[in-house]
Amino acid sequence: MNHFWKLFDVKSIVTLVLVFALVFVAMANKKMDENVFLLFSNVVTMVITYFFAKKNNEKNES
């Protein structure tokens, strides 16, 4: 149960919110500019990559 609460740090919350927002925008039937969607999806991908790469590097150093 202790590992469950470790999931709720700031970077996990930010990542989950961005992923849910991306899924919501992708599933919405509203018309959206293609460039805005592309920019948003790229930002979400960069944030996820940064957090996962940082977590792996911290484990390797210890």
C-alpha positions as CSV (number, residue, x, y, z in Angstrom):
1,M,0.0,0.0,0.0
2,N,2.9,2.3,0.6
3,H,4.0,2.1,-3.0
4,F,0.5,3.2,-4.0
5,W,1.0,6.6,-2.3
6,K,4.4,7.1,-3.9
7,L,2.6,7.4,-7.3
8,F,1.0,10.6,-6.2
9,D,4.0,13.0,-6.5
10,V,3.8,16.1,-8.6
11,K,5.4,14.7,-11.7
12,S,3.0,11.7,-11.8
13,I,0.0,14.0,-11.3
14,V,1.2,16.3,-14.1
15,T,1.8,13.3,-16.4
16,L,-1.6,11.8,-15.7
17,V,-3.4,15.0,-16.2
18,L,-1.7,15.7,-19.6
19,V,-2.3,12.1,-20.8
20,F,-6.0,12.3,-19.8
21,A,-6.3,15.7,-21.5
22,L,-4.7,14.4,-24.7
23,V,-7.1,11.4,-24.7
24,F,-10.1,13.7,-24.1
25,V,-9.0,16.1,-26.9
26,A,-8.4,13.1,-29.3
27,M,-11.8,11.6,-28.5
28,A,-13.8,14.9,-28.7
29,N,-15.8,15.4,-31.8
30,K,-15.0,19.1,-31.9
31,K,-13.0,20.5,-34.8
32,M,-9.5,21.5,-33.7
33,D,-6.7,23.0,-35.6
34,E,-4.3,20.3,-36.7
35,N,-1.2,22.3,-35.7
36,V,-2.6,23.0,-32.1
37,F,-3.3,19.3,-31.7
38,L,0.2,18.3,-33.0
39,L,1.9,20.8,-30.6
40,F,-0.1,19.6,-27.7
41,S,0.6,15.9,-28.4
42,N,4.3,16.7,-28.8
43,V,4.4,18.5,-25.4
44,V,2.7,15.5,-23.7
45,T,5.2,13.2,-25.3
46,M,8.2,15.3,-24.2
47,V,6.9,15.5,-20.6
48,I,6.4,11.7,-20.4
49,T,9.8,11.1,-21.9
50,Y,11.5,13.5,-19.6
51,F,10.0,12.0,-16.5
52,F,10.6,8.4,-17.4
53,A,14.2,9.0,-18.5
54,K,14.9,11.0,-15.3
55,K,13.5,8.2,-13.2
56,N,15.6,5.5,-14.9
57,N,18.8,7.7,-14.5
58,E,18.1,8.1,-10.8
59,K,17.9,4.4,-10.3
60,N,21.1,3.8,-12.2
61,E,23.0,6.3,-10.1
62,S,22.0,4.7,-6.8
